[in-house]
């Protein structure tokens, strides 16, 4: 049971990472011209410009993907009897 919930939780982070990376690469407006509800992203764009926001999105997206892959390996190899 915990394996299933852990796996679904980890997969959701993998999806978010891929959305950040692919969305930034394809220049989705939601990620490059964020609405005011994303206050940190708006602040990054205003103070440092779009290039820093793009770099930030890539760093966060790849970090989510790498940490998720590490979590999947831990979940698979540590759940064996």
C-alpha positions in Angstrom: 0.0 0.0 0.0 2.8 2.5 0.9 4.6 1.5 -2.2 1.7 2.6 -4.4 1.2 5.9 -2.6 5.0 6.6 -2.6 5.2 5.7 -6.3 2.2 8.0 -7.2 3.7 10.8 -5.2 7.1 10.4 -6.8 5.6 10.2 -10.3 3.8 13.5 -9.7 7.1 15.2 -9.1 8.5 13.7 -12.3 5.6 15.1 -14.3 6.1 18.5 -12.8 9.8 18.4 -13.7 9.0 17.4 -17.3 6.4 20.1 -17.6 8.9 22.7 -16.4 11.6 21.6 -18.8 9.4 21.0 -21.9 7.3 24.1 -21.2 10.4 26.3 -20.9 11.9 24.8 -24.0 8.7 25.4 -26.0 8.3 28.9 -24.5 4.9 28.4 -22.9 3.5 31.8 -21.9 2.5 30.5 -18.4 6.2 29.8 -17.6 7.9 32.7 -19.3 5.3 35.4 -18.7 3.9 34.3 -15.3 0.6 35.6 -13.9 0.8 37.6 -10.7 -0.2 34.6 -8.6 3.4 33.2 -9.1 5.0 36.0 -7.1 8.5 34.6 -7.1 8.6 34.1 -10.8 7.2 37.6 -11.5 9.9 39.0 -9.2 12.6 37.1 -11.0 11.4 38.3 -14.3 11.2 42.0 -13.2 14.6 42.1 -11.5 16.7 39.9 -13.7 14.9 39.4 -17.0 13.5 36.5 -18.9 16.9 34.7 -19.3 17.3 34.2 -15.6 13.7 33.0 -15.4 14.4 30.4 -18.1 17.6 29.3 -16.3 15.7 29.0 -13.0 12.9 26.9 -14.7 15.5 24.5 -16.2 17.3 24.2 -12.9 14.2 23.4 -10.9 12.8 21.1 -13.6 16.0 19.0 -13.9 16.3 19.0 -10.1 12.8 17.5 -9.8 13.6 14.9 -12.5 16.9 13.8 -10.9 15.5 13.7 -7.4 12.5 11.7 -8.6 14.7 9.2 -10.4 16.8 8.8 -7.2 13.5 8.3 -5.2 12.3 5.7 -7.7 15.5 3.7 -7.3 15.3 3.9 -3.5 11.6 2.9 -3.5 12.3 -0.1 -5.8 15.5 -1.4 -4.2 14.6 -0.8 -0.6 11.1 -2.3 -0.8 12.5 -5.8 -1.6 12.1 -8.4 1.2 
